[in-house]
Amino acid sequence: MRIYEELFIIKPDASDEEVDAFVEQLRTQLTTAGATVDKVDKWGKRRLAYKVDKYREGNYVLFQFTAGPEIVHEFERRLRVADLVLKFITVRIDETLKRLDKRKKERDKRSAKRAANAGSSAPAPAAPAPLQPVTEGPAIVPGMPKES
Amino acid sequence: MPEFKGRPGSAGQRPTGGDKAVATQKKQYFRRKKVCRFCVEKIDDINYKDVKMLHAFVAERGKIVPRRISGVCAPHQRRLTDAIKKARNIALLPFAAQF
């Protein structure tokens, strides 16, 4: 199973109910296909960086789910067929997350070691370092846009 | 006895043109050493969704700012270009500025 992220743009002239219904429909489709939807995030309307099908803005929706490749294929097909969707992008993120997790752990370890060395270098260098409470947030999707 | 002497005039030799180098250095104005922002701020994740951050590395016309200008290190520049190109695909960043 892999973790994927799907960001797509819905036409701005679709009403809120339409968007909600569409998102709900996609979510149920994913779950029935055997995927687990981890997160659905609606960013709301944003200006597009360039015109897409003569639209200047779009409604961004972000899905994060765990699934196999066939499910993604089907999901992409549905997005391609749907009239509401302007654009979509699928990104596989499980390896990125793994890499980030590793980097973070290394960084924590190093900083803990440094803190321990600074604290107890003179009295007892052999003493085990006072373990710092390693706070590990879930941090499923780092780098979310902070602006509205 | 193997000798590792450089050719006459190479860097291995005595600094013959020492005063000349100083003169050229004097002519150059002072330039601040550029550092990679991602290394300094310890940003591991260069994400394509973080438009605000990516905007700093895109020129006015929408081009990716080269490393020699921005000072980003090579591994980070690689990830950065990747992120910028993804962001362009989903209309978060422009391919080219509009007029």
gemmi code that builds the backbone of each chain (N, CA, C; Angstrom):
import gemmi

chains = {
    "A": [
        ("MET", (0.837, -1.209, 0.000), (0.000, 0.000, 0.000), (0.864, 1.248, 0.000)),
        ("ARG", (0.435, 2.181, -0.722), (1.190, 3.432, -0.810), (0.310, 4.594, -0.387)),
        ("ILE", (0.973, 5.632, 0.010), (0.237, 6.831, 0.388), (0.295, 7.810, -0.779)),
        ("TYR", (-0.854, 8.282, -1.141), (-0.920, 9.230, -2.245), (-1.573, 10.521, -1.803)),
        ("GLU", (-1.296, 11.506, -2.600), (-1.893, 12.794, -2.372), (-2.480, 13.220, -3.709)),
        ("GLU", (-3.686, 13.679, -3.663), (-4.328, 14.081, -4.904), (-4.854, 15.494, -4.719)),
        ("LEU", (-4.328, 16.386, -5.528), (-4.790, 17.772, -5.463), (-5.515, 18.056, -6.765)),
        ("PHE", (-6.761, 18.510, -6.663), (-7.453, 18.832, -7.903), (-8.235, 20.130, -7.787)),
        ("ILE", (-8.544, 20.680, -8.934), (-9.218, 21.978, -8.997), (-10.615, 21.766, -9.551)),
        ("ILE", (-11.592, 22.279, -8.822), (-12.975, 22.207, -9.267), (-13.354, 23.568, -9.839)),
        ("LYS", (-14.204, 23.543, -10.824), (-14.623, 24.792, -11.466), (-15.188, 25.762, -10.446)),
        ("PRO", (-14.879, 27.025, -10.586), (-15.321, 27.989, -9.575), (-16.826, 28.249, -9.609)),
        ("ASP", (-17.473, 27.977, -10.736), (-18.913, 28.281, -10.790), (-19.771, 27.137, -10.241)),
        ("ALA", (-19.145, 26.097, -9.759), (-19.915, 25.041, -9.102), (-20.317, 25.518, -7.703)),
        ("SER", (-21.539, 25.190, -7.324), (-21.998, 25.643, -6.014), (-21.366, 24.786, -4.921)),
        ("ASP", (-21.478, 25.291, -3.684), (-20.867, 24.584, -2.556), (-21.451, 23.180, -2.397)),
        ("GLU", (-22.776, 23.109, -2.605), (-23.414, 21.792, -2.430), (-22.876, 20.806, -3.467)),
        ("GLU", (-22.718, 21.316, -4.675), (-22.214, 20.454, -5.744), (-20.822, 19.929, -5.400)),
        ("VAL", (-20.001, 20.862, -4.916), (-18.632, 20.484, -4.565), (-18.648, 19.442, -3.452)),
        ("ASP", (-19.446, 19.721, -2.414), (-19.512, 18.790, -1.286), (-19.976, 17.410, -1.739)),
        ("ALA", (-20.994, 17.421, -2.594), (-21.532, 16.144, -3.066), (-20.471, 15.390, -3.851)),
        ("PHE", (-19.760, 16.135, -4.680), (-18.731, 15.516, -5.518), (-17.611, 14.908, -4.662)),
        ("VAL", (-17.174, 15.684, -3.667), (-16.106, 15.214, -2.789), (-16.567, 13.977, -2.015)),
        ("GLU", (-17.791, 14.040, -1.548), (-18.333, 12.905, -0.788), (-18.377, 11.654, -1.655)),
        ("GLN", (-18.809, 11.875, -2.896), (-18.908, 10.769, -3.851), (-17.538, 10.127, -4.072)),
        ("LEU", (-16.537, 10.982, -4.236), (-15.183, 10.458, -4.450), (-14.711, 9.681, -3.235)),
        ("ARG", (-15.038, 10.220, -2.078), (-14.581, 9.570, -0.850), (-15.197, 8.169, -0.701)),
        ("THR", (-16.489, 8.090, -0.974), (-17.137, 6.783, -0.851), (-16.599, 5.807, -1.889)),
        ("GLN", (-16.310, 6.362, -3.070), (-15.751, 5.489, -4.107), (-14.411, 4.906, -3.676)),
        ("LEU", (-13.623, 5.753, -3.074), (-12.307, 5.284, -2.634), (-12.447, 4.214, -1.558)),
        ("THR", (-13.306, 4.466, -0.608), (-13.416, 3.516, 0.499), (-13.998, 2.186, 0.017)),
        ("THR", (-14.941, 2.264, -0.907), (-15.499, 1.003, -1.405), (-14.483, 0.239, -2.245)),
        ("ALA", (-13.574, 0.982, -2.886), (-12.542, 0.305, -3.685), (-11.493, -0.336, -2.796)),
        ("GLY", (-11.477, 0.006, -1.534), (-10.512, -0.618, -0.639), (-9.438, 0.311, -0.132)),
        ("ALA", (-9.557, 1.579, -0.438), (-8.561, 2.542, 0.042), (-9.032, 3.144, 1.357)),
        ("THR", (-8.100, 3.659, 2.106), (-8.470, 4.391, 3.310), (-8.142, 5.865, 3.089)),
        ("VAL", (-9.170, 6.669, 3.220), (-8.983, 8.108, 3.033), (-8.490, 8.694, 4.347)),
        ("ASP", (-7.280, 9.243, 4.307), (-6.705, 9.778, 5.535), (-7.154, 11.204, 5.791)),
        ("LYS", (-7.359, 11.917, 4.732), (-7.619, 13.335, 4.933), (-8.268, 13.923, 3.691)),
        ("VAL", (-9.222, 14.802, 3.907), (-9.785, 15.590, 2.816), (-9.702, 17.039, 3.247)),
        ("ASP", (-9.085, 17.826, 2.434), (-8.879, 19.217, 2.809), (-9.374, 20.100, 1.675)),
        ("LYS", (-10.325, 20.983, 2.014), (-10.789, 21.935, 0.995), (-10.115, 23.269, 1.238)),
        ("TRP", (-9.360, 23.688, 0.283), (-8.646, 24.958, 0.434), (-9.545, 26.146, 0.132)),
        ("GLY", (-10.620, 25.891, -0.565), (-11.482, 26.987, -0.976), (-11.009, 27.598, -2.277)),
        ("LYS", (-11.606, 28.737, -2.607), (-11.284, 29.350, -3.903), (-9.955, 30.066, -3.849)),
        ("ARG", (-9.172, 29.819, -4.869), (-7.873, 30.485, -5.000), (-7.755, 30.985, -6.430)),
        ("ARG", (-6.950, 32.009, -6.606), (-6.654, 32.473, -7.951), (-5.689, 31.490, -8.594)),
        ("LEU", (-5.929, 31.183, -9.846), (-5.002, 30.307, -10.555), (-3.837, 31.136, -11.087)),
        ("ALA", (-2.716, 30.500, -11.214), (-1.537, 31.214, -11.707), (-1.652, 31.509, -13.197)),
        ("TYR", (-2.458, 30.735, -13.876), (-2.722, 30.996, -15.290), (-4.120, 30.508, -15.597)),
        ("LYS", (-4.633, 30.920, -16.737), (-6.006, 30.558, -17.079), (-6.086, 29.073, -17.419)),
        ("VAL", (-7.109, 28.430, -16.895), (-7.366, 27.034, -17.235), (-8.806, 26.972, -17.731)),
        ("ASP", (-8.975, 26.593, -18.968), (-10.305, 26.549, -19.572), (-11.065, 27.861, -19.373)),
        ("LYS", (-10.360, 28.944, -19.541), (-10.925, 30.289, -19.428), (-11.333, 30.661, -18.010)),
        ("TYR", (-10.967, 29.865, -17.028), (-11.259, 30.232, -15.641), (-10.020, 30.849, -15.016)),
        ("ARG", (-10.256, 31.862, -14.212), (-9.123, 32.543, -13.576), (-8.930, 32.068, -12.127)),
        ("GLU", (-9.971, 31.465, -11.572), (-9.814, 30.935, -10.215), (-10.417, 29.539, -10.130)),
        ("GLY", (-10.105, 28.884, -9.050), (-10.581, 27.514, -8.912), (-10.690, 27.113, -7.459)),
        ("ASN", (-11.413, 26.034, -7.265), (-11.665, 25.523, -5.926), (-10.731, 24.335, -5.705)),
        ("TYR", (-9.775, 24.504, -4.822), (-8.788, 23.439, -4.627), (-9.271, 22.450, -3.570)),
        ("VAL", (-9.103, 21.177, -3.862), (-9.422, 20.126, -2.892), (-8.238, 19.164, -2.832)),
        ("LEU", (-7.871, 18.809, -1.612), (-6.742, 17.907, -1.425), (-7.216, 16.622, -0.758)),
        ("PHE", (-6.884, 15.507, -1.375), (-7.178, 14.188, -0.798), (-5.862, 13.549, -0.393)),
        ("GLN", (-5.893, 12.876, 0.733), (-4.741, 12.031, 1.044), (-5.272, 10.651, 1.369)),
        ("PHE", (-4.748, 9.637, 0.719), (-5.278, 8.303, 0.949), (-4.195, 7.240, 0.804)),
        ("THR", (-4.484, 6.103, 1.366), (-3.582, 4.962, 1.274), (-4.243, 3.934, 0.374)),
        ("ALA", (-3.562, 3.571, -0.684), (-4.163, 2.640, -1.632), (-3.090, 2.032, -2.513)),
        ("GLY", (-3.506, 1.044, -3.277), (-2.607, 0.454, -4.263), (-2.693, 1.231, -5.559)),
        ("PRO", (-1.812, 0.901, -6.487), (-1.758, 1.671, -7.735), (-3.006, 1.562, -8.608)),
        ("GLU", (-3.696, 0.411, -8.564), (-4.865, 0.276, -9.460), (-5.965, 1.238, -9.051)),
        ("ILE", (-6.075, 1.428, -7.752), (-7.122, 2.314, -7.259), (-6.851, 3.750, -7.704)),
        ("VAL", (-5.582, 4.105, -7.696), (-5.228, 5.452, -8.137), (-5.561, 5.631, -9.599)),
        ("HIS", (-5.300, 4.621, -10.358), (-5.584, 4.673, -11.784), (-7.070, 4.957, -12.013)),
        ("GLU", (-7.886, 4.228, -11.298), (-9.338, 4.386, -11.428), (-9.769, 5.773, -10.954)),
        ("PHE", (-9.179, 6.211, -9.863), (-9.503, 7.519, -9.307), (-9.158, 8.626, -10.313)),
        ("GLU", (-8.023, 8.507, -10.937), (-7.608, 9.493, -11.932), (-8.552, 9.476, -13.126)),
        ("ARG", (-8.973, 8.282, -13.499), (-9.891, 8.192, -14.633), (-11.180, 8.937, -14.329)),
        ("ARG", (-11.651, 8.750, -13.094), (-12.888, 9.427, -12.699), (-12.727, 10.950, -12.720)),
        ("LEU", (-11.604, 11.408, -12.266), (-11.362, 12.853, -12.260), (-11.291, 13.391, -13.680)),
        ("ARG", (-10.699, 12.599, -14.559), (-10.556, 13.036, -15.937), (-11.919, 13.153, -16.595)),
        ("VAL", (-12.799, 12.236, -16.225), (-14.112, 12.204, -16.854), (-15.028, 13.271, -16.269)),
        ("ALA", (-14.834, 13.580, -14.989), (-15.763, 14.490, -14.313), (-15.726, 15.882, -14.946)),
        ("ASP", (-16.911, 16.441, -15.132), (-16.997, 17.760, -15.756), (-16.524, 18.860, -14.823)),
        ("LEU", (-16.680, 18.609, -13.546), (-16.376, 19.667, -12.581), (-14.876, 19.935, -12.449)),
        ("VAL", (-14.082, 18.939, -12.766), (-12.659, 19.046, -12.457), (-11.893, 19.722, -13.596)),
        ("LEU", (-11.123, 20.723, -13.239), (-10.308, 21.419, -14.231), (-8.964, 20.738, -14.403)),
        ("LYS", (-8.331, 20.431, -13.268), (-6.972, 19.914, -13.301), (-6.759, 19.055, -12.085)),
        ("PHE", (-5.858, 18.092, -12.187), (-5.534, 17.314, -10.995), (-4.088, 16.872, -11.052)),
        ("ILE", (-3.555, 16.559, -9.896), (-2.174, 16.064, -9.824), (-2.130, 14.997, -8.738)),
        ("THR", (-1.488, 13.900, -9.056), (-1.317, 12.827, -8.085), (0.140, 12.750, -7.694)),
        ("VAL", (0.395, 12.716, -6.421), (1.766, 12.622, -5.946), (1.850, 11.490, -4.944)),
        ("ARG", (2.812, 10.618, -5.176), (3.037, 9.552, -4.212), (3.958, 10.103, -3.127)),
        ("ILE", (3.514, 10.022, -1.887), (4.271, 10.727, -0.851), (4.835, 9.809, 0.218)),
        ("ASP", (4.582, 8.510, 0.131), (5.030, 7.680, 1.266), (6.552, 7.679, 1.402)),
        ("GLU", (7.249, 7.684, 0.261), (8.706, 7.670, 0.354), (9.248, 9.004, 0.840)),
        ("THR", (8.590, 10.058, 0.401), (8.991, 11.380, 0.885), (8.802, 11.475, 2.390)),
        ("LEU", (7.662, 10.975, 2.851), (7.375, 11.029, 4.288), (8.418, 10.239, 5.062)),
        ("LYS", (8.778, 9.088, 4.493), (9.775, 8.252, 5.160), (11.094, 9.001, 5.281)),
        ("ARG", (11.471, 9.617, 4.178), (12.737, 10.353, 4.158), (12.706, 11.486, 5.179)),
        ("LEU", (11.590, 12.190, 5.206), (11.471, 13.312, 6.129), (11.535, 12.841, 7.573)),
        ("ASP", (10.874, 11.722, 7.806), (10.854, 11.166, 9.163), (12.274, 10.820, 9.604)),
        ("LYS", (13.008, 10.217, 8.679), (14.376, 9.828, 8.991), (15.230, 11.055, 9.310)),
        ("ARG", (15.093, 12.054, 8.460), (15.876, 13.278, 8.672), (15.548, 13.900, 10.023)),
        ("LYS", (14.274, 13.872, 10.336), (13.827, 14.501, 11.581), (14.397, 13.754, 12.781)),
        ("LYS", (14.381, 12.443, 12.679), (14.894, 11.622, 13.787), (16.378, 11.873, 13.989)),
        ("GLU", (17.095, 11.905, 12.848), (18.536, 12.169, 12.942), (18.798, 13.505, 13.595)),
        ("ARG", (18.003, 14.460, 13.189), (18.180, 15.813, 13.695), (17.900, 15.857, 15.201)),
        ("ASP", (16.844, 15.163, 15.599), (16.491, 15.131, 17.024), (17.603, 14.475, 17.827)),
        ("LYS", (18.101, 13.387, 17.278), (19.148, 12.648, 17.987), (20.378, 13.520, 18.170)),
        ("ARG", (20.720, 14.192, 17.088), (21.909, 15.035, 17.125), (21.741, 16.162, 18.138)),
        ("SER", (20.588, 16.767, 18.126), (20.385, 17.894, 19.038), (20.359, 17.404, 20.481)),
        ("ALA", (19.806, 16.195, 20.689), (19.781, 15.638, 22.039), (21.193, 15.378, 22.529)),
        ("LYS", (22.002, 14.856, 21.604), (23.376, 14.553, 21.960), (24.126, 15.829, 22.304)),
        ("ARG", (23.887, 16.836, 21.496), (24.575, 18.098, 21.707), (24.184, 18.684, 23.058)),
        ("ALA", (22.910, 18.619, 23.352), (22.415, 19.161, 24.621), (23.029, 18.396, 25.786)),
        ("ALA", (23.118, 17.073, 25.615), (23.684, 16.240, 26.681), (25.157, 16.573, 26.885)),
        ("ASN", (25.865, 16.740, 25.767), (27.289, 17.060, 25.872), (27.514, 18.399, 26.542)),
        ("ALA", (26.699, 19.339, 26.199), (26.859, 20.672, 26.769), (26.537, 20.654, 28.267)),
        ("GLY", (25.578, 19.814, 28.628), (25.132, 19.805, 30.026), (26.072, 19.034, 30.931)),
        ("SER", (26.558, 17.879, 30.484), (27.287, 17.000, 31.396), (28.641, 16.609, 30.836)),
        ("SER", (29.360, 17.573, 30.294), (30.670, 17.249, 29.735), (31.720, 17.137, 30.836)),
        ("ALA", (31.704, 18.057, 31.784), (32.713, 18.056, 32.835), (32.467, 17.015, 33.928)),
        ("PRO", (31.279, 16.944, 34.533), (31.132, 16.046, 35.676), (31.174, 14.568, 35.309)),
        ("ALA", (30.371, 14.131, 34.407), (30.326, 12.706, 34.102), (30.076, 12.504, 32.620)),
        ("PRO", (31.133, 12.375, 31.855), (30.953, 12.183, 30.413), (30.399, 10.813, 30.067)),
        ("ALA", (30.601, 9.840, 30.959), (30.128, 8.495, 30.664), (28.654, 8.315, 31.001)),
        ("ALA", (28.131, 9.247, 31.791), (26.740, 9.095, 32.216), (25.803, 9.179, 31.016)),
        ("PRO", (24.776, 8.386, 31.022), (23.833, 8.443, 29.902), (23.181, 9.826, 29.811)),
        ("ALA", (22.992, 10.219, 28.575), (22.451, 11.557, 28.360), (21.034, 11.654, 28.896)),
        ("PRO", (20.732, 12.768, 29.523), (19.348, 12.961, 29.945), (18.452, 13.025, 28.727)),
        ("LEU", (17.662, 12.038, 28.575), (16.879, 11.909, 27.352), (15.887, 13.062, 27.234)),
        ("GLN", (15.958, 13.659, 26.092), (15.023, 14.745, 25.866), (13.700, 14.156, 25.392)),
        ("PRO", (12.652, 14.749, 25.852), (11.352, 14.267, 25.351), (11.225, 14.559, 23.868)),
        ("VAL", (11.336, 13.499, 23.110), (11.289, 13.669, 21.659), (9.831, 13.811, 21.241)),
        ("THR", (9.506, 14.996, 20.903), (8.118, 15.237, 20.506), (7.993, 14.971, 19.020)),
        ("GLU", (7.207, 13.986, 18.723), (7.014, 13.674, 17.326), (5.556, 13.833, 16.962)),
        ("GLY", (5.299, 14.931, 16.360), (3.926, 15.180, 15.907), (3.603, 14.254, 14.759)),
        ("PRO", (2.375, 14.135, 14.439), (2.023, 13.265, 13.317), (2.608, 13.777, 12.007)),
        ("ALA", (2.510, 15.077, 11.799), (3.126, 15.720, 10.627), (2.874, 14.939, 9.354)),
        ("ILE", (1.617, 14.686, 9.099), (1.302, 13.868, 7.931), (1.601, 14.642, 6.662)),
        ("VAL", (1.155, 15.869, 6.610), (1.456, 16.655, 5.433), (2.102, 17.956, 5.859)),
        ("PRO", (3.418, 17.991, 5.804), (4.084, 19.254, 6.109), (4.013, 20.180, 4.911)),
        ("GLY", (4.208, 21.412, 5.190), (4.268, 22.370, 4.101), (2.922, 22.748, 3.525)),
        ("MET", (1.948, 22.801, 4.414), (0.640, 23.242, 3.942), (0.673, 24.743, 3.733)),
        ("PRO", (-0.077, 25.214, 2.809), (-0.097, 26.661, 2.606), (-0.726, 27.337, 3.825)),
        ("LYS", (-0.047, 28.363, 4.266), (-0.552, 29.042, 5.458), (-1.611, 30.085, 5.123)),
        ("GLU", (-1.541, 30.565, 3.899), (-2.507, 31.616, 3.550), (-3.872, 30.994, 3.284)),
        ("SER", (-4.843, 31.837, 3.259), (-6.207, 31.327, 3.076), (-6.406, 30.876, 1.654)),
    ],
    "B": [
        ("MET", (62.591, 8.725, -5.716), (61.697, 9.517, -4.877), (60.664, 10.233, -5.756)),
        ("PRO", (59.460, 9.863, -5.548), (58.448, 10.521, -6.401), (58.287, 11.999, -6.027)),
        ("GLU", (58.208, 12.769, -7.011), (58.059, 14.205, -6.744), (56.698, 14.680, -7.227)),
        ("PHE", (56.052, 15.379, -6.383), (54.737, 15.920, -6.739), (54.812, 17.433, -6.901)),
        ("LYS", (55.811, 17.809, -7.635), (55.942, 19.256, -7.830), (55.038, 19.673, -8.977)),
        ("GLY", (54.401, 20.753, -8.766), (53.540, 21.259, -9.831), (54.373, 21.888, -10.917)),
        ("ARG", (53.728, 22.148, -12.021), (54.418, 22.835, -13.097), (54.778, 24.242, -12.645)),
        ("PRO", (55.825, 24.781, -13.216), (56.169, 26.148, -12.812), (55.003, 27.092, -13.085)),
        ("GLY", (54.670, 27.822, -12.080), (53.572, 28.762, -12.258), (52.247, 28.222, -11.791)),
        ("SER", (52.190, 26.944, -11.400), (50.917, 26.400, -10.939), (50.716, 26.734, -9.465)),
        ("ALA", (49.583, 26.315, -8.928), (49.243, 26.676, -7.556), (50.178, 26.004, -6.559)),
        ("GLY", (50.801, 24.889, -6.981), (51.700, 24.188, -6.069), (52.981, 24.959, -5.801)),
        ("GLN", (53.321, 25.809, -6.723), (54.546, 26.590, -6.569), (54.357, 27.709, -5.553)),
        ("ARG", (55.479, 28.401, -5.358), (55.407, 29.556, -4.458), (54.452, 30.581, -5.043)),
        ("PRO", (53.724, 31.227, -4.209), (52.815, 32.253, -4.767), (53.603, 33.406, -5.342)),
        ("THR", (53.898, 33.295, -6.626), (54.746, 34.299, -7.255), (53.999, 35.620, -7.409)),
        ("GLY", (52.797, 35.521, -7.844), (52.055, 36.758, -8.107), (51.191, 37.166, -6.929)),
        ("GLY", (51.760, 37.123, -5.763), (50.971, 37.415, -4.557), (50.410, 38.818, -4.548)),
        ("ASP", (51.274, 39.768, -4.833), (50.819, 41.160, -4.755), (49.786, 41.461, -5.839)),
        ("LYS", (49.919, 40.718, -6.954), (48.966, 40.924, -8.046), (47.555, 40.481, -7.621)),
        ("ALA", (47.524, 39.332, -6.919), (46.227, 38.816, -6.473), (45.555, 39.795, -5.532)),
        ("VAL", (46.359, 40.395, -4.662), (45.799, 41.364, -3.726), (45.198, 42.535, -4.486)),
        ("ALA", (45.929, 42.929, -5.520), (45.453, 44.077, -6.290), (44.107, 43.769, -6.924)),
        ("THR", (43.978, 42.555, -7.487), (42.701, 42.237, -8.122), (41.602, 42.107, -7.085)),
        ("GLN", (41.990, 41.615, -5.923), (40.975, 41.478, -4.871), (40.495, 42.829, -4.387)),
        ("LYS", (41.417, 43.782, -4.401), (41.052, 45.117, -3.942), (40.025, 45.725, -4.874)),
        ("LYS", (40.195, 45.389, -6.167), (39.296, 45.971, -7.140), (37.864, 45.460, -6.944)),
        ("GLN", (37.786, 44.171, -6.538), (36.444, 43.590, -6.353), (35.781, 44.208, -5.137)),
        ("TYR", (34.506, 44.501, -5.301), (33.777, 45.011, -4.144), (33.368, 43.835, -3.268)),
        ("PHE", (33.052, 44.166, -2.072), (32.742, 43.125, -1.085), (31.411, 42.467, -1.405)),
        ("ARG", (31.450, 41.137, -1.403), (30.211, 40.411, -1.676), (29.936, 39.482, -0.508)),
        ("ARG", (28.699, 39.489, -0.062), (28.350, 38.643, 1.074), (28.315, 37.186, 0.634)),
        ("LYS", (28.770, 36.341, 1.508), (28.740, 34.910, 1.176), (27.296, 34.440, 1.192)),
        ("LYS", (26.930, 33.780, 0.074), (25.549, 33.282, 0.010), (25.453, 31.943, 0.718)),
        ("VAL", (24.366, 31.736, 1.383), (24.166, 30.446, 2.042), (22.813, 29.885, 1.621)),
        ("CYS", (22.746, 28.579, 1.689), (21.508, 27.907, 1.311), (20.472, 28.121, 2.396)),
        ("ARG", (19.344, 28.643, 1.994), (18.314, 28.960, 2.977), (17.759, 27.700, 3.638)),
        ("PHE", (17.711, 26.632, 2.869), (17.111, 25.406, 3.408), (18.042, 24.744, 4.411)),
        ("CYS", (19.343, 24.899, 4.180), (20.296, 24.326, 5.129), (20.299, 25.139, 6.414)),
        ("VAL", (20.257, 26.442, 6.263), (20.359, 27.310, 7.436), (19.104, 27.192, 8.307)),
        ("GLU", (17.957, 27.247, 7.651), (16.715, 27.201, 8.428), (16.278, 25.769, 8.709)),
        ("LYS", (17.040, 24.816, 8.238), (16.768, 23.392, 8.484), (15.375, 22.997, 7.981)),
        ("ILE", (15.074, 23.424, 6.776), (13.822, 23.025, 6.149), (14.102, 21.735, 5.389)),
        ("ASP", (13.529, 20.636, 5.843), (13.759, 19.358, 5.163), (12.815, 19.199, 3.991)),
        ("ASP", (11.628, 19.699, 4.196), (10.572, 19.414, 3.245), (10.381, 20.600, 2.314)),
        ("ILE", (10.654, 20.380, 1.036), (10.349, 21.407, 0.042), (9.110, 20.921, -0.679)),
        ("ASN", (7.998, 21.461, -0.280), (6.723, 20.933, -0.738), (6.148, 21.800, -1.855)),
        ("TYR", (5.523, 21.146, -2.813), (4.980, 21.904, -3.939), (3.752, 22.716, -3.554)),
        ("LYS", (3.162, 22.401, -2.396), (1.960, 23.136, -1.992), (2.276, 24.426, -1.249)),
        ("ASP", (3.510, 24.563, -0.866), (3.911, 25.728, -0.079), (4.258, 26.879, -1.039)),
        ("VAL", (3.214, 27.492, -1.564), (3.411, 28.466, -2.631), (4.202, 29.678, -2.153)),
        ("LYS", (3.947, 30.071, -0.937), (4.599, 31.271, -0.400), (6.115, 31.094, -0.412)),
        ("MET", (6.544, 29.924, 0.026), (7.975, 29.659, 0.076), (8.547, 29.585, -1.348)),
        ("LEU", (7.821, 28.908, -2.229), (8.319, 28.724, -3.591), (8.420, 30.049, -4.336)),
        ("HIS", (7.531, 30.962, -4.004), (7.525, 32.254, -4.681), (8.850, 32.976, -4.539)),
        ("ALA", (9.522, 32.735, -3.431), (10.805, 33.400, -3.197), (11.869, 32.924, -4.180)),
        ("PHE", (11.660, 31.764, -4.799), (12.671, 31.199, -5.688), (12.224, 31.208, -7.133)),
        ("VAL", (11.259, 32.070, -7.416), (10.778, 32.211, -8.778), (10.916, 33.680, -9.151)),
        ("ALA", (11.510, 33.936, -10.302), (11.699, 35.321, -10.724), (10.364, 35.917, -11.159)),
        ("GLU", (10.397, 37.167, -11.485), (9.168, 37.882, -11.829), (8.446, 37.251, -13.007)),
        ("ARG", (9.239, 36.838, -13.981), (8.638, 36.245, -15.165), (8.174, 34.814, -14.917)),
        ("GLY", (8.460, 34.276, -13.759), (8.056, 32.910, -13.472), (9.163, 31.903, -13.644)),
        ("LYS", (10.350, 32.389, -13.950), (11.471, 31.468, -14.121), (12.025, 31.053, -12.763)),
        ("ILE", (12.617, 29.884, -12.736), (13.277, 29.421, -11.518), (14.587, 30.185, -11.360)),
        ("VAL", (14.812, 30.693, -10.169), (16.025, 31.466, -9.922), (17.211, 30.511, -9.867)),
        ("PRO", (18.281, 30.810, -10.626), (19.421, 29.891, -10.632), (20.147, 29.888, -9.297)),
        ("ARG", (20.868, 28.828, -9.097), (21.590, 28.604, -7.863), (22.657, 29.682, -7.625)),
        ("ARG", (23.259, 30.113, -8.709), (24.334, 31.088, -8.529), (23.787, 32.414, -8.021)),
        ("ILE", (22.513, 32.650, -8.229), (21.902, 33.881, -7.721), (21.371, 33.659, -6.307)),
        ("SER", (20.616, 32.582, -6.135), (19.923, 32.406, -4.855), (20.831, 31.795, -3.787)),
        ("GLY", (21.875, 31.080, -4.209), (22.780, 30.502, -3.230), (22.318, 29.186, -2.648)),
        ("VAL", (21.264, 28.617, -3.177), (20.769, 27.342, -2.665), (21.762, 26.236, -3.034)),
        ("CYS", (21.965, 25.290, -2.149), (22.898, 24.208, -2.417), (22.293, 23.228, -3.426)),
        ("ALA", (23.138, 22.436, -4.046), (22.692, 21.608, -5.165), (21.596, 20.610, -4.788)),
        ("PRO", (21.736, 19.855, -3.687), (20.668, 18.909, -3.359), (19.329, 19.593, -3.129)),
        ("HIS", (19.382, 20.769, -2.524), (18.123, 21.464, -2.263), (17.559, 22.096, -3.533)),
        ("GLN", (18.453, 22.553, -4.392), (17.969, 23.131, -5.644), (17.249, 22.063, -6.470)),
        ("ARG", (17.750, 20.846, -6.394), (17.124, 19.756, -7.143), (15.690, 19.550, -6.654)),
        ("ARG", (15.543, 19.516, -5.351), (14.200, 19.317, -4.801), (13.319, 20.527, -5.072)),
        ("LEU", (13.947, 21.676, -5.060), (13.200, 22.913, -5.277), (12.634, 22.968, -6.693)),
        ("THR", (13.451, 22.646, -7.682), (12.956, 22.668, -9.055), (11.821, 21.670, -9.216)),
        ("ASP", (11.981, 20.547, -8.564), (10.938, 19.527, -8.616), (9.619, 20.079, -8.087)),
        ("ALA", (9.710, 20.732, -6.947), (8.507, 21.276, -6.311), (7.898, 22.372, -7.172)),
        ("ILE", (8.741, 23.228, -7.736), (8.228, 24.337, -8.541), (7.521, 23.792, -9.778)),
        ("LYS", (8.081, 22.769, -10.372), (7.471, 22.218, -11.578), (6.142, 21.547, -11.268)),
        ("LYS", (6.071, 20.924, -10.107), (4.788, 20.333, -9.705), (3.766, 21.430, -9.469)),
        ("ALA", (4.191, 22.477, -8.807), (3.270, 23.572, -8.501), (2.772, 24.226, -9.785)),
        ("ARG", (3.627, 24.302, -10.793), (3.203, 24.861, -12.068), (2.126, 24.007, -12.709)),
        ("ASN", (2.266, 22.721, -12.568), (1.318, 21.813, -13.204), (-0.080, 21.961, -12.650)),
        ("ILE", (-0.186, 22.340, -11.402), (-1.505, 22.432, -10.795), (-1.911, 23.903, -10.619)),
        ("ALA", (-1.281, 24.760, -11.399), (-1.664, 26.176, -11.491), (-1.479, 26.934, -10.192)),
        ("LEU", (-0.544, 26.497, -9.379), (-0.213, 27.272, -8.190), (0.857, 28.312, -8.522)),
        ("LEU", (1.682, 27.987, -9.489), (2.705, 28.925, -9.944), (2.575, 29.052, -11.460)),
        ("PRO", (2.947, 30.194, -11.994), (2.836, 30.364, -13.453), (3.989, 29.710, -14.192)),
        ("PHE", (3.710, 29.282, -15.408), (4.788, 28.833, -16.285), (5.534, 30.052, -16.814)),
        ("ALA", (4.770, 31.062, -17.142), (5.346, 32.327, -17.595), (4.409, 33.429, -17.135)),
        ("ALA", (4.961, 34.597, -16.900), (4.134, 35.706, -16.434), (3.145, 36.105, -17.520)),
        ("GLN", (1.997, 36.567, -17.100), (0.973, 36.947, -18.058), (1.004, 38.447, -18.303)),
        ("PHE", (0.695, 38.806, -19.543), (0.652, 40.237, -19.859), (-0.644, 40.599, -20.536)),
    ],
}
model = gemmi.Model(1)
for chain_id, residues in chains.items():
    chain = gemmi.Chain(chain_id)
    for i, (resn, *xyz) in enumerate(residues, 1):
        res = gemmi.Residue()
        res.name, res.seqid = resn, gemmi.SeqId(i, " ")
        for name, pos in zip(("N", "CA", "C"), xyz):
            atom = gemmi.Atom()
            atom.name, atom.element = name, gemmi.Element(name[0])
            atom.pos, atom.b_iso = gemmi.Position(*pos), 0.0
            res.add_atom(atom)
        chain.add_residue(res)
    model.add_chain(chain)
structure = gemmi.Structure()
structure.add_model(model)
structure.setup_entities()
